[in-house]
Amino acid sequence: SAVFTRCSEYAATRPSSRRHEGDYDDAAREPSIFNLGHACRKMRRFDEAIEWYRLALAIAPRNASTYAALGFTHHLRGDPDGAIELYHQSLSLKPDDTFTCEMLKEALKDVLQATSDPLSLPPMSAPGGAAASAVGVGRGASVVKMDVSAAHSVL
């Protein structure tokens, strides 16, 4: 049995729509296709791994493990947003999957860390719609000082 390195090579070997006795159907090939995705991912050939996983999903669209593997590949290639979407799809099919839950947490952390840099946030607007100055008060805006002594007496 040959090891396929690209989806196009696999497609060239697929039997025609007319099945012959003894031919494997797609459902029998799906685990091998899924494993080819793993092999490509482990070799850090993420784009090829994604192709294999997508092909596996075309055969078995309700396989939670394939969505998780596809999400993990997106995560490894630096696409945590894509990974989060795929992890959610996986968990919708298998909510108790420990690996997927943990990887979803990691992807969410990655997204939060990427956006927690205050320099990456868009500038805030003052109440009048004008952009706030460096000290946080736009031209013509008034500063309101709040008396918090009443709040401290309650504590």
C-alpha positions in Angstrom: 0.0 0.0 0.0 1.3 3.4 -1.0 1.7 6.3 1.4 0.2 9.4 -0.1 1.8 12.8 0.4 -0.8 15.0 -1.2 -4.5 15.0 -1.5 -4.2 15.1 -5.3 -2.2 11.8 -5.2 -5.0 10.2 -3.1 -7.6 11.5 -5.5 -5.8 9.9 -8.4 -6.0 6.5 -6.7 -9.7 6.7 -5.7 -11.9 4.2 -7.5 -14.5 5.6 -9.8 -18.1 6.0 -8.7 -18.7 2.4 -10.0 -17.6 0.2 -7.2 -16.0 -3.2 -7.9 -16.4 -6.1 -5.5 -13.6 -6.0 -2.9 -13.0 -2.3 -3.2 -12.9 -0.3 0.0 -15.5 2.4 0.3 -14.7 5.9 1.7 -15.9 4.9 5.2 -13.2 2.3 5.3 -10.5 4.7 4.0 -11.4 7.6 6.4 -9.2 6.4 9.3 -6.2 6.2 7.0 -6.9 9.6 5.6 -7.3 10.9 9.2 -3.9 9.3 10.1 -2.3 10.9 7.1 -3.4 14.2 8.5 -1.7 13.3 11.8 1.5 12.4 9.9 1.6 15.7 8.1 0.9 17.6 11.3 3.7 15.9 13.1 6.1 16.8 10.2 4.8 20.4 10.6 3.3 20.3 7.1 0.2 22.1 8.4 -1.4 23.0 5.1 -1.2 19.4 3.9 -2.5 18.1 7.3 -5.5 20.5 6.9 -6.2 19.1 3.5 -6.2 15.5 4.8 -8.4 16.4 7.8 -10.9 18.2 5.5 -11.0 15.2 3.2 -11.7 13.0 6.3 -14.5 15.4 7.3 -16.0 15.1 3.8 -16.3 11.4 4.4 -17.3 11.5 8.1 -18.7 15.0 8.9 -19.7 14.1 12.5 -16.4 12.9 13.7 -15.4 15.1 16.7 -11.8 13.8 16.7 -11.3 15.2 13.2 -12.6 18.6 14.2 -10.3 18.6 17.2 -7.3 17.6 15.2 -8.1 20.2 12.6 -8.5 22.8 15.3 -5.2 21.7 16.9 -3.4 22.1 13.5 -4.9 25.6 13.1 -3.7 26.4 16.6 -0.2 25.1 15.9 0.0 27.2 12.7 -0.8 30.3 14.6 -4.5 30.7 14.0 -6.1 30.5 17.4 -9.4 32.1 16.2 -9.8 29.3 13.6 -8.8 26.7 16.2 -11.5 28.0 18.7 -14.2 27.7 16.1 -13.1 24.1 15.3 -12.8 23.2 19.0 -16.3 24.4 19.5 -17.5 22.2 16.6 -15.8 19.2 18.1 -17.3 19.8 21.5 -20.7 20.2 20.1 -20.4 16.6 18.9 -18.5 15.3 22.0 -18.8 17.7 24.9 -16.8 15.6 27.4 -13.6 15.4 25.3 -10.8 16.4 27.7 -8.1 17.1 25.1 -10.4 19.5 23.2 -11.6 21.3 26.4 -7.9 21.9 27.4 -6.9 23.0 23.9 -9.9 25.4 23.8 -8.7 26.9 27.0 -5.2 27.4 25.6 -6.5 28.9 22.4 -8.7 31.3 24.4 -5.7 32.3 26.5 -3.7 32.9 23.4 -6.3 35.2 22.0 -6.7 37.1 25.3 -2.9 37.5 25.6 -2.7 38.8 22.1 -5.4 41.4 22.7 -4.4 42.3 26.3 -1.6 44.5 25.0 -3.0 48.1 25.5 -1.1 49.3 22.5 -3.0 47.0 20.3 -6.4 48.4 21.3 -8.2 51.0 19.2 -8.1 54.5 20.6 -11.0 55.4 23.0 -13.4 58.1 22.2 -14.4 60.9 24.5 -18.2 61.2 25.3 -18.6 63.9 22.7 -17.2 61.6 20.0 -13.8 63.3 19.9 -10.8 61.1 20.4 -9.4 61.3 23.9 -6.0 62.9 24.5 -3.0 61.1 25.9 -4.3 61.9 29.5 -7.8 60.6 28.7 -9.7 63.9 28.5 -10.7 65.3 25.1 -10.7 69.1 24.4 -13.7 70.7 25.8 -14.6 67.7 28.1 -15.1 68.3 31.8 -13.6 66.2 34.5 -16.1 65.1 37.1 -14.7 64.2 40.5 -16.7 61.7 42.4 -17.1 61.7 46.2 -16.4 58.1 47.3 -16.4 58.8 51.0 -20.0 57.5 51.4 -19.0 54.2 49.8 -16.0 53.9 52.1 -18.2 54.4 55.2 -20.4 51.4 54.1 -17.4 49.2 53.9 
